[in-house]
Amino acid sequence: MRHWNPLRAGSGTGVVLAVDFGNARVAAGFADLEPHLDLPYALWEAVPLSDEPAPAAYLRRWAGDAVADGDSVAAVIGYCAGGTLARHLAECLADEFGQDPKLVLIDPELVTADLLYAQFTRSLDALDDEMPVAGPERVRERGRNLVLRHRADIERVAAELSDSYRPVAHEVFRCLGLGDDIAAELADRFQDFMSYLALAGRLQDQPWSSTPVVIRTAEQDYPVPPAAQHIRLRCGERGALGERAVADAVSAVLTGTRAR
């Protein structure tokens, strides 16, 4: 599997696909949720694509790779901005591959220019922690102006923030005496993250053809169909994917049992 990272083997048939951009935040990810899940299914986490295909091709590649060996997809789970991609992946699996997965969204979030800028500044802050260098504040200011001028153009904002991040990463790593190859790898990772968010932004306003279960630990302005089932839980500092209660709710939804 090129586009999926196995997090656990299943004891039965079927696989659950998890959509999130791993390692993009300090908070917990699906690897932290996995030990607390009580499921017979395997759990695979999506590997974001780096060549930025068109949305339909992106989803088709994920879906095709998931079922290439004959696996049936029991469910698709999306977290944060990954909720939009999970929704469209589930619909792609149903429409083009004959699958009928359940859809679970955990704290789904709309992608906005402000969200992109917040991720940009967090990434710059991480570089500042390594080695303060001249210039990041000017880069932040250019980013703020970019958002103000092009707030509605998610793809442009994502691309230009990626371009602004790259030279700062190279300067920091040169100050640390490390090679440009490490800086380039970090900058490529940030670009992949921005592209992932921009893709979610392109797809989030399209009509629904699926009905999700939505697990919320925070209030988010994310529109879902009227028939959606809602589960509200409290969340600690680690984020939703670090919560045992979230794992119990996911397990109950996917197995048809009562949450513990």
N, C-alpha and C positions, 0 to 999 in steps of 0.2 A: 504494500500500500504506500503510494507516494504522498497522498494528501491526507492521511489520517495517522494519528499517533495513538497506538493502543495503550490505554490506561489500566485495563483489567481484562482478564479472560472470563467468558461466561460459563456457567454451569449447565446451560441449556442451549437452545437455539435462539438466534436473533442478536441484534446489536443495537445499542443506543449511541447516537451520534451527538456530540457536544460541540457547540460553536462558541468560541471565545478567542480573543487574541492572547494566547498564553504569554506569560512573563511581561505583560505590558503594565502591570501595576504591582504595588506592594501587597495589596489585599489578596486573599485566598483565590485559588483557581479551581478548575475541575479536578486536578490531581489531589487537592485537599478534600474535596467533597467525596471522592471515590471510596475511601475506606469506610465511610459511614452509610453507603448505599446498600440496601438489602434487595438485590435484583438477581435474576437468573441470567441476565444478558451481559454480553461484553460491552465495554465502554470505550469508545474511540473519540479522541479530540481532533478537531479540524486543524490542518496545517495551512495557514494562509498562503495563497499563491503570490509569487513575486513578479510574475510577468504581466500582471494587470490585464487579463483578458476582459472582454465585454461581460456584463453581468450574467447573461444567459449561459455563456460559455464557462464562466467561473463556477456557477452552480452545477452545471452539467458535469464538469470535471470532478467536483466533489462527489456528486451523486453516483456517477459511473464507477468511480474508484471504490466507493463503499459497497456496491453490490457486485463487483467484478467477479468475486469468487462464489457467488450464489447466496450470499448472506441476506437474510430478511431484516429490514430495519424496523425495529419495534417502536422507536421514538426518536425524535430530534429535540434537543434541549438547547436553548440559547440564553446567554447571559449578557446583560447590558446591551450595547450596540449589536452584539451577536444575536439578539432576539429577532431583529429584522432578517438577518441572513438565515437564521434557523427556520423562520416562517417560509421563506422562499425556497429553501432547500427541501423542506417537507413537501411543498407543493410541486416542486420539480420531480421528486421521487414518486409522487402519486401520478402526475400527469405523463411522465416519460418513461418510468421504470416499473409501473404496476405495483408500487408499494403503498402501504396504508399506515404510515407512522402516526403515533400520537405526537402532539406538539406541546411542549412545556416551555414557557418563557419565565425566566427568573430576573426580576427587576429590569424589564426591558426599557431602553432609553433611546430617545430620538437623537440623531446626530445633528448638531448645529455648528455654526462657525465658532461660537463661544466654546463649545465642547472641544473642538479641534485646538483652539488656542490654549485652553486649560491644559490639555495633554502636552502641547508644545512647551509651555512654561515649566511644567513638571520635569520634562526631559532636560531642559536647560538647567534647572535647579540641580539635577543630579550631576551634570557636568561641573557646575560651580562647586559642588561638594568635593570633587576630585582635585580641581585646580582652578582657582579664580583667574580669569583672563580678561583682558580689556575687550570690551565690545558686546558681551551678551545683553546688557541693558539696551543698547541701541537696536539689537536684534529683536528684543521683546517689543520695543516701541514700533518697529516696522511691522511686526506681527499684529499689534493692536490696530495700527492704521489699516492694514490689509483687511482685517475683520470688519472694521467700520465701513470701508469702501465697497467690499464685495461680500457682505454677509449672506446673501442669497445664493452665492456661487460656491457650494461646498467643495466641488472638485478643484476649482482654482485655489481656494484657500488651502486645501490639503497639499496640493502640489507646491505652492510657494512656501509654505511653512517647512516642508521637507527640504527644499532648496536652501532655505535660510539656516536650517539646523546643521547641514553637512559641513560647511567651513568651520563652524564653531567646534564641532567634534574633532576635526583634524587639528585645529589649533591647540585644543586641550591635550590631545594625545602627543603632540610634538613637545609641549611643555613638560609632559611626564616622561619624555624620552622613549616613548613607545612608537611602534611602526604605524605607518599610514594604513596598513592592511587591517589593523584592529579598528581604527577609526572608521574606515570604509565599511566594515562589517556592521558596526553600530549604527552608522548613518543609513545603511541599507535596511536594517531592521526597523528603524524609525520610519523610513519611507514606506515599507510594507504595512506598518501600522496605520499610517495616514491613508494609504490606498484602501485598506480594509474598512476604515471608518467612512471614507468617501463612497465606497460601494454601498454600504448600508444606507447612507444618506440618499443615494440615487434610487433605492428600492423602497424606502420607508413609506412613501405616499401612494404606492400602488394598491389597488383594491385587494381585499382579502378573499381567498377561496378556501380557507381552513379555519378551524375553531380551536383556539388554544386553551390550555390551563395556564393561568398567570399567577405566579407566586411573587408576592410583593413584600419586601422588607422596608421599603422606602416609598414615599409618594413620588411618582414620576408622571409627567404628562405624555403618556404613550397611548394613543387610541387603539382599542381592540374591538372586535365585533360584539354586539349585544349578547350573543349566546356564550361568550367566553365565561369559563369558571374562574372565580377569584379565590385565592388563598392568601390571607394576610398573616405575617409573622413578624416577630421582633428580631432585630439583628444586632450583633455585637460589633466590636471594633474591627474584626478581621474581614468583615463583609459577608454577603449572603452565602458564598460558596464555602465559607468556613464554619457554617452553622449546622449543628446536628439536626435541628428542627427542619431546616430546608431539605437535608438529605432524606429525612423521614417522610416529608411531604412528597418529594419526588418518587420515592419508593412506593408510597401508597397509591399515587396516581397511576404509575406504570404497572402495578400488579393488581390494582383493584381492591386493595386492602385498606384498613383503617390506619391512619398515621398513629405512631406511638406517642 
